[in-house]
């Protein structure tokens, strides 16, 4: 099966106390973009978020899993400090360096009705891997 | 979970004898039914904790134990620095010093009843709760330093609270040994506008009615009688604690090999207590404890303001303030010898018994109040520490009900708006920003807190004193 046929998408998976986030896509970069949408969906419906602000993010790590951990934690930090929610993302990864732009807006408590804030990404179920069909999966559990 | 994996020591004590890389046994305090229902992950995680260097006696899990990060939530473990013992960021958790504080109001239900709605509105207006809420205090560099070293005592100096509050807070309101220099600029940045905020998730402020008394003598000593109204606050160290946890978890995971620590799970990330990294974490984590104590102190002040707006001239005294995500240096007796040990309590409450030297005179005869928060809409409990818990679990008890169902399942099963109506029909007022948040915290998404507390009582971890029922819940 040609992995280009896979539509980039995200999903949540079960954890007893918290919540698992997962991105699945033809490329590593898109899987990172999708898992970040899954993270927004823990807080609010991403469709309710507009993309009026752009934030640049850069991180570097020795392997893809640590890079994913850093990526999610950078976003958690930006969301917390600047009171933002993100709708979508553009990610580039070269030689363990991630450069990205996150597009979103300030939290509007009435409009977004945020359910819960994210404390941080964890090592639990932290995995980045390529499936037999060539598609990439990026996942972890976030503590809420 | 398969109960045949355990040796049953008594009605509530289930042991996994040391095997493989385990340095000590693992012990779960629970009954046959709850053990059967417990997640198999608790077995994996508690036996993993038992492999860590310098662990003393056993790795313990409380009756409310469930799948956590590295440590199970409801996990207790003691480490000896003289035997290569470690400190683990995962063993404390992201929400450093998350805890519960309970206030007396001096009101009874009859006095509260006509003012319930007004009080609910006033509390919701006064205490910042939920995602995107900001406190009214803005910390600069100096006030941040003062807060991180002074905890609730710093808050008191700023005018939040009363002198007599301090003896009714663990560590008398100030955790010694905090080293703000190990708290990163990012952790500070996350906190500077978050003082005096509840946060979200399972955090709350609840007005409660004393519904039942189990021990009249201790209840009287704690100032509790049936139909009294109390207020409980459940929250932690907010963004600062989360950021400290995030940063040290990663650093400890990456440094494990350097310290020749074999991690069965990266989330168990730890460092020797005597190593530079271990000491840095202890200094930062203690600053995080102070942040939580200051936060609950400021919320107490806001609560007093809100209640006084409805009941002029009222005085709200503190029953006690407990933390349930900590690592603390304590004296414990091992084989007849006093040892200084670092006790990790991850989702577990300290439960010092009568006569413990660290308790203020007011609790010397009763043992410390052990405050167990329920889920939204269900009972909470006040227990007291026992002498035997020293030998059972390094003086530790459970901390809450523990989730029985994931958030996604809960949102599929319940609608927030309907839950609020159902609870209102039972006389419980819910105030929340997010109806989805309400659904995620549905009462039935949690285990039965009463069953958990009964076991803690039967196991001798702490003794039941009073049951509290919710009247108003300001959900974080």
Interface residues (C-beta under 8 A of the other chain):
Chain A: X12 X14 X15 X16 X17 X18 X19 X43 X66 X69 X70 X73 X76 X77 X80 X81 X83 X107 X108 X109 X112 X113 X114 X115 X116 X117 X119 X120 X121 X122 X123 X124 X126 X141 X143 X144
Chain B: X39 X41 X66 X67 X68 X69 X70 X73 X93 X94 X95 X130 X131 X132 X133 X134 X186 X189 X190 X199 X200 X201 X239 X242 X243 X245 X246 X249 X250 X253 X254 X265 X266 X267 X269 X402 X403 X406 X407 X408 X409 X433 X434 X435 X436 X437 X440
